[in-house]
Amino acid sequence: MSAVVRRVGLSLFGPLLAVLVALVISALVIALIGQDPIEAFSVMVDLGDSPAQQVQSIVVILNRAVPLFLAGLAVAVAFRMGLFNIGVEGQYRLATILAAAVGAAVVLPGPLHVLLVIVVAMGVGALWAGIVGVLKVTRGVSEVISSIMLNFIALGLASFLLTGPLRGSPPGASIVTTSEIPESGRVPGLNGLLTAFGLAEPRSSLYGFLPVAVVVGVVVAVLLERTRFGFDLRATGLSPSAATASGVDARGMVVKTMLISGAIAGLIGLPDLLGEQFDYGTEFTAGLGFLGIAVALLGRSTPLGIALAALLFAFLDRAALPLQFADIPASVVTIIQGTIVLAVVIANEIARRLALRSAERAGAAAGSGPADDGAGGGAPPGDSPDGGRRVRTGVPGTPEDVQA
Amino acid sequence: MKASAQAVALLLAGSMALAACASDEPDTDAAAGGDGGGASCEELQVGLAYDEGGRGDRSFNDSAYTGAAAATDALGGDLQELSPNDDASNRDQLLTQLAEQGFDPVIAVGFAYDEVIGEVAPQFPETTFAQVDGSNADGSKGENVTGLIFAEEEGSFLAGVAAALKTETDHIGFVGGVESPLIEKFEAGYVAGARAVNPDIIIDRQYISPAGDFSGFSDPARGQIVAQGMYDAGADIVYHAAGGSGLGVFQAAADSGARAIGVDSDQYLTVSDPALQAVIMTSMLKRVDNAVEQFITDYCEGTVEGATDRLNDLSTGGVGLATSGGFIDDIQDELEQYEQQIIDGTIEVPTTIE
């Protein structure tokens, strides 16, 4: 039991320490620019005076957190496999514009219409990410390089499509957009649900995509932690050569993982597209793919952690407004976000070393007797204690080692 | 009868507020009587919502601030500025919060507010809104929104004339920040102006980033590469409409011993490096500051009309060429002729590229 407590403690230790360090550094910076850190922090956590304002603040935070969560998930799935999908940005932008175009071009009964848009978005995202996977297994191209390069191609392509064949806005309009998705293709907001719970009606509409994101999160969690595929994926991430030796098809895993990562990436733009904008345009929110990397890092690539990280980032994002009303520069928020990411990398490393040391101690103690403290055994923190009980036949793995 | 009684009451209330020299009522009663106008100036609370980049961009947003600050200094009152988050996804929040907290007028800076202001303004019918670079002539954004728009193509036309008159190689260039309808207005005017002087002039035109990718406004390194290519190809004057990337254009001009034309503000005065200052032949001025200051002043005087546009063009001095440095003093006569012809309507400047 104490081993579990220690493990949970250690996996929480990193992010908590990171947030704490970031807060201390930010407090110092705020003090340096001549403001009161305590006042700044109290402004940030103040959600508003009236109940309507408070609900509104929470809706703003949730609406911001949903795409961040999906972006973090997309990055994390690849992370767990040891792949750096830097191309989430391009994947979601291309997926969103094509999904918007298809959604605007057809008229179907409500749920089918939405489903079609979702399928198109996931398909485009998966295909675009799949290129990265295929390049890696066939030509040995580093996924970091190819996914970054494909970002530029995706953005250029999206821009070409937007200003060319998919242009739906009248000529001369300052903001170029695709045609609007008709009513049947939109996801209604959840404000009715809020008022049903006796909460005040917020000004903005809570994204109807929120439950979809939760479902995606649960599916990813189950896939990673409770299926053989997830085990193969994590095993390959921890040690590609060991996984290959135990019969995991590493090449297939790379392509499949990129497809999944890209499919999730394709969803990132949809909460906004189907819940508020209804078209893709030059002002469509950019940069979520890159923020997703930070969110995935902070959330340690687990769905629950990513959800918390996304909420934290969304909370900080909203806090930038009240800070400005209090005459404190909003860059405070940027500083906090930046230091959190930096600190989380350092804290993860410290937590990893602590875990390693305690595992070594446990190993040394176990050496004298058959004590089964095994769950902790040399595995780095972050992976679940599912022990690695898997029967493997002696079939040798794929002859070629991709990593070579 | 009733109206005049109301006006007297308002006048009384106004003079009382003046005498007290303090705002005893946080809720703006005067503003609520919007049709009465005028009297709300005693507790002027201007809300300014910036475009991407926020305060400190040494360009567009700062220019709006200069105007708003000048107005609130002259008239008294508060100025609350808000910058959007990094990806500018919370523009609606900026406007909503300003209006909710009683700021009036609320001024949105940039065409990017086009959609958002049309959603927010109708929710606050008592608040007066204005949008810099956004048209509301048809009232589609609400009855309480005034568009502050600029004839960038007219100023750019003069920049093209100046470039064509000053070039020694009959080869000039244009660097746009982001390929968008707004920047294409600059390009269209510039090209038309240059061709008006010399129909055979070679004009290199290039954008730093494609539509939807706003990095082109804040990437001096790429601005420098693009401009350097033009100078290497033989251009000796390059006009930029690329916001912060313009510094790179000036750098390329300095490296090539050539010249460049600045944009928005008088960049000869705002660039701090003397080496870069020397290459800035002129700047196409877009007086966002004047437009904003005038709007706030008019708001106080109660002469603001919603659902209209205020066009700032050559005739109003809203756009024009800067003369700092004295590089274009010798061609002032020609420039004035063209300017007069544009104001007369003899020359019609295109707003889109053919």
Interface residues (C-beta under 8 A of the other chain):
Chain A: Q53 V60 R64 R93 L155 G156 A158 S159 F160 L162 T163 P171 G172 A173 S174 I175 V176 R203 S204 D272 G281 T282 E283 F284 T285 A286 G287 L288 L291 D317 R318 A320 L321 Q324 F325 A330 V333 T334
Chain B: G54 Q80 E81 L82 S83 N85 D86 D87 A88 S89 N90 D92 Q93 L94 T96 Q97 E100 Q101 F111 A112 D114 E115 Q123 D133 G134 E179 S180 P181 L182 P210 A211 G212 D213 F214 T351 T352
